[in-house]
Amino acid sequence: VSKDNILYKCQWSPFEGTVFKSKVTHTFVNGHLAFKEGNFDDSQLGERLLFNRD
């Protein structure tokens, strides 16, 4: 994982510098295929998570 391949909006990862034997090829958001082999479909977006910290 490097800054060149991080796709998070925050642009950082706790895994930066880690080498994995596999890679993400597909990502589903609410049952919708949002990422497939390097291509995004942003026609349906996820929702921000809210936490009750009380």
Secondary structure as a PSIPRED ss2 file (coil, helix, strand):
# PSIPRED VFORMAT (PSIPRED V4.0)

   1 V C   1.000  0.000  0.000
   2 S C   1.000  0.000  0.000
   3 K C   1.000  0.000  0.000
   4 D C   1.000  0.000  0.000
   5 N C   1.000  0.000  0.000
   6 I C   1.000  0.000  0.000
   7 L C   1.000  0.000  0.000
   8 Y C   1.000  0.000  0.000
   9 K C   1.000  0.000  0.000
  10 C C   1.000  0.000  0.000
  11 Q C   1.000  0.000  0.000
  12 W C   1.000  0.000  0.000
  13 S C   1.000  0.000  0.000
  14 P C   1.000  0.000  0.000
  15 F C   1.000  0.000  0.000
  16 E C   1.000  0.000  0.000
  17 G C   1.000  0.000  0.000
  18 T C   1.000  0.000  0.000
  19 V C   1.000  0.000  0.000
  20 F C   1.000  0.000  0.000
  21 K C   1.000  0.000  0.000
  22 S C   1.000  0.000  0.000
  23 K C   1.000  0.000  0.000
  24 V C   1.000  0.000  0.000
  25 T C   1.000  0.000  0.000
  26 H E   0.000  0.000  1.000
  27 T E   0.000  0.000  1.000
  28 F E   0.000  0.000  1.000
  29 V E   0.000  0.000  1.000
  30 N C   1.000  0.000  0.000
  31 G C   1.000  0.000  0.000
  32 H E   0.000  0.000  1.000
  33 L E   0.000  0.000  1.000
  34 A E   0.000  0.000  1.000
  35 F E   0.000  0.000  1.000
  36 K E   0.000  0.000  1.000
  37 E C   1.000  0.000  0.000
  38 G C   1.000  0.000  0.000
  39 N E   0.000  0.000  1.000
  40 F E   0.000  0.000  1.000
  41 D C   1.000  0.000  0.000
  42 D C   1.000  0.000  0.000
  43 S C   1.000  0.000  0.000
  44 Q C   1.000  0.000  0.000
  45 L C   1.000  0.000  0.000
  46 G C   1.000  0.000  0.000
  47 E C   1.000  0.000  0.000
  48 R C   1.000  0.000  0.000
  49 L C   1.000  0.000  0.000
  50 L C   1.000  0.000  0.000
  51 F C   1.000  0.000  0.000
  52 N C   1.000  0.000  0.000
  53 R C   1.000  0.000  0.000
  54 D C   1.000  0.000  0.000
